[in-house]
Amino acid sequence: MQNARFVCLISFFLLVTLHAQNQPSQHFDGKSWWDYVKVLADDNMEGRETGSDGLKRAETYVVEQLKKAGLEPAGTNGFYQPVKFESRQIVEKSSSAALIRNGKLEPLVLGDDAFFGTRVDLAPEVEAPLVFVGYGLRVPEKNYNDLQGLDLKGKVAVLFTGSPEDMPAALASHYQSASERWKPFREAGALGIITIPNPAAMDIPWSRMSANRTHVSVELVGAEFNETQGYKLSMTFNPEKAERLLSSSGHSFSEIVELGKARKPLPHFPLNVWIKAKTKVEKKPLESSNIIAKLPGSDPQLKNEYVVLSAHIDHIGIGEPINGDRLYNGAMDNASGSAVLMDVAASLKQSPEKLKRSLLFVFVTGEEKGLLGSKYFTAHPTVDSKSMIADINIDMFLPIVPLKVLTVYGLAESDIGDMVREVAQSQGLTVQPDPEPLRNSFIRSDQYNFIRHGIPALAMKVGFEPGSPEQKIFKDWLTQRYHAPSDDLNQSVDLSAAGKYEDVIRGLMVAVANEEKHPQWKAESFFRRYAQSGGAPGSAN
Ligand SMILES: [Zn+2]
């Protein structure tokens, strides 16, 4: 808190005079936002791990605030929508991995060379040849298939994350999502995937990725949610050690890194090694809840339609200590977004502005476990699924520099993009599409589940211009604080940026709620297909 940068008075007055005409009566000052963040990211909330008491305490607080603000409950149990999960934890001392080269076993050091992923139902034992599959992507729209002509039956694929440069970001993101990634491999009869992260697009260093590898993973209970049938082995391999996988294959890993960095096509070839893996996983039932609140609209017809504002409230709890701190507070990720929901909900409830449509405020659990709370909510919504006409999602919007540029994920995909452009411009901001498509941000938060159900959606963050000094601030933030205990209350935030961001969110909610027509997907948008097919049934597609 003591490090927070406060609003400079001059810029505040400038802001007020510039935007007085186009603005709703109220401006957010960032302080009410920060007050909420302080509660949700307090040590007492223990990092809000899905299924934990800390998250329950945070949710109790949110529900109290919503009640106090006069919002209506819209869950299945008051404001709550309980969700059933299974937790999985790898028991490393009973697990092992090795490469087999010319019949000889070369043990891998778990954590150092590679680690197991428990998002899939790992088979106790797998022994299989390896095949390098480049980016491992199949994108029918671009007539692109890394798996073409490869024999993967009974084998484990090794892929390098990323995509070729002519692949549109939205398509590349979509086909790298958990639900899409596995499909072509399953059809090819593969047993699993070893993923080598592309060093050009790693948010956090290997040491930090690896540090939390024995943390529990969580899956939704129910066959409708199982998208990884047949996926028996999932591993992530340290790129600094990946030369071992490729040696004597006729290719070198450094060649792959160079090509991948430039997003050039990658070769595909069998590797000269096999993988041998043994795993033990402990499974337990777990329960957690989404929170859903409603603000009814006033138009007799349109009030039956909902504009959704969503944010995940969970974070990653208590983990491996970094600099002596084991508590992953998740202040920006995503106490910050949940705080905006509470602030905007309270403000709109008090507002003299009439809303034609109803608003739904959805605080989801399980985001950090793979967008699970939103996956459940969109499969089992607490209002008629056809009545949700848009989703605006907020996840880690990072008000750590002054807000001048708004980065919008999904800007060109639907009419909401045009609406946000208008609202932002009326507040003196410029908008830009995702400047870092390799980071797959469009599918990395809860908006994606709404999209898969045909609902136009977008997410936005405080942005930076490529090459600007702010870019380094964001890069440093990701390296040092993202998913680290230092994403806590003892970091510098820009309250003015947070307030302006809230103004945009509020303005956009009002605009979508009162616009005569529903937002539509653009004719050329890839994601339009979900609206036309009636959306993802459960999550079976
Ligand atoms: Zn996160």
Boltz pocket constraint, residues with backbone or C-beta under 6 A from the ligand:
constraints:
  - pocket:
      binder: B
      contacts: [[A, 333], [A, 368], [A, 483]]
      max_distance: 6.0
